[in-house]
Amino acid sequence: MGSKLSVEGSVQVVIVGGGFGGTAAANQLKSHGIPFVLVDIKDAFHHNVAALRASVESGFARKTFISYKDSYQGSFKQGRVVRIDLRTQTVVLESNEEIHFSHLIIATGSDGPFPGKFNQAVTKELAIQMYDGLVKEVQKANAVVVVGGGSAGVEMAAELKTDYPEKEVTLIHSKTALADAELQPCVRQTVKDILLRKGVRLVLGQRVSNLNELTLNKVEENMELRLDKDAEVIAADLILCCTGLKINSSCYIDVFGDDVASNGALKVNDHLQVKGYNNIYAIGDCADINEPKMAYHASLHAKIAVTNIIHSLTEKPLVTYRTGPVTMLLSMGRNDGVGQFNGYYLGRFLVTLAKSRDVFVSKTWKEMGQKMPK
Ligand SMILES: Cc1cc2nc3c(=O)[nH]c(=O)nc-3n(C[C@H](O)[C@H](O)[C@H](O)COP(=O)(O)OP(=O)(O)OC[C@H]3O[C@@H](n4cnc5c(N)ncnc54)[C@H](O)[C@@H]3O)c2cc1C
């Protein structure tokens, strides 16, 4: 618990986006007793780090959606922020409601295809049903193709082959090396070895040229994926897409103009303040910081932003965010994993221990002040 701060009545921190960054900021503000409003389009936090396990294991999805209202009560507001008004210091929701801020934390993150990401404005119950529905499709399928061999794609292929070793699983990736470019070559090679050992077929250095014409996430017989280089056609009855994350910039791109990088991320200074604004911070995937986009980093950013808000209220010097050597753990199914910690190779045993999906998820439930459902 942080120590409670006595603040002026005019202080209200607004956090736009309740992902890993936004909820970490909310938890810290709550523990310091600083008034805040967390705004998100959904009614529940989605623990998307465990979304791939929820795609293969029946009933797991219920553990990956945590109600905001139960954690933050009246400090949560459901709605989509469509505009930030710098003159009046308000965020404007789609419903036209305006929420005044003394300090603003922008944590709108990124969007990508289901099942890795789930950024739809539907109820928690419907979201859970969609994941449980996908598990049923996976169970019906014989030949599953995963498109995209970044960190999400390799984890997806490994989860599938771990729980359903009898199914044909093919991973198609546009590059020859798998997982994130920021990982050491030996880590990327181990990822490849694990997938081959599990029996995943790898098609590397090829793009799927007809993905737009194919049905995703639903079993359909005799689907054919065409490649951009080889004439070979890959057959599938279920296709899962793990490519193409995009930064959610729509609510701020107009107002910050020059301070938005070409990928849509907000340029920030060392204190994580949006350049030119000392009461506006950007954290997580939507902050333009040269490091892998990760939940782990989003929570580190949140700590810096909240500390700096407290320091600015108490007239202390601001703290600085420094990117460290890469730490990234990949779960390759329930029983395997690989990664690096502070730049050092971490083998199977340690990663499996450190990154059991259940441990990760239950830690988040605790941080949000709730008990994980059985
Ligand atoms: C399949 C997968 C597995 C991953 N595994 C790991 C892992 O093991 N470890 C790790 O560290 N990272 C992992 N990552 C990366 C991690 O998920 C992201 O880096 C992290 O989610 C970023 O957190 P964030 O808070 O910046 O944004 P997000 O988690 O994307 O959250 C943004 C939130 O903002 C809301 N929002 C967006 N726009 C608006 C708006 N206009 N108004 C209101 N609300 C809005 C969204 O609804 C969402 O809730 C994984 C990513 C994927 C896709």
The ligand as an ORCA input file, in Angstrom:
! r2SCAN-3c Opt
* xyz 0 1
  C      -1.343    -12.558    -27.501
  C      -0.454    -11.603    -26.759
  C       0.342    -12.078    -25.727
  C       1.155    -11.186    -25.014
  N       1.945    -11.677    -24.013
  C       2.690    -10.814    -23.275
  C       3.471    -11.286    -22.177
  O       3.531    -12.478    -21.912
  N       4.149    -10.383    -21.432
  C       4.110     -9.053    -21.693
  O       4.737     -8.283    -20.958
  N       3.397     -8.573    -22.750
  C       2.683     -9.412    -23.542
  N       1.938     -8.939    -24.597
  C       1.919     -7.489    -24.892
  C       0.889     -6.790    -24.002
  O      -0.375     -7.395    -24.129
  C       0.768     -5.300    -24.343
  O       2.029     -4.721    -24.402
  C      -0.085     -4.626    -23.284
  O      -1.413     -5.083    -23.394
  C      -0.032     -3.117    -23.392
  O      -0.783     -2.582    -22.341
  P      -1.495     -1.164    -22.493
  O      -2.106     -0.865    -21.183
  O      -0.552     -0.185    -23.087
  O      -2.627     -1.369    -23.612
  P      -3.771     -2.414    -23.820
  O      -3.585     -3.612    -23.002
  O      -3.905     -2.549    -25.297
  O      -5.068     -1.684    -23.238
  C      -5.584     -0.526    -23.804
  C      -6.976     -0.296    -23.233
  O      -7.429      0.969    -23.692
  C      -8.800      0.875    -24.059
  N      -9.060      1.924    -25.042
  C      -8.459      2.088    -26.242
  N      -8.907      3.207    -26.829
  C      -9.810      3.761    -25.980
  C     -10.625      4.927    -26.031
  N     -10.603      5.758    -27.071
  N     -11.439      5.201    -24.997
  C     -11.478      4.355    -23.907
  N     -10.721      3.237    -23.807
  C      -9.903      2.957    -24.833
  C      -8.956     -0.536    -24.584
  O     -10.274     -1.010    -24.477
  C      -7.999     -1.331    -23.674
  O      -8.664     -1.847    -22.547
  C       1.156     -9.817    -25.356
  C       0.361     -9.347    -26.411
  C      -0.433    -10.223    -27.117
  C      -1.280     -9.702    -28.260
*
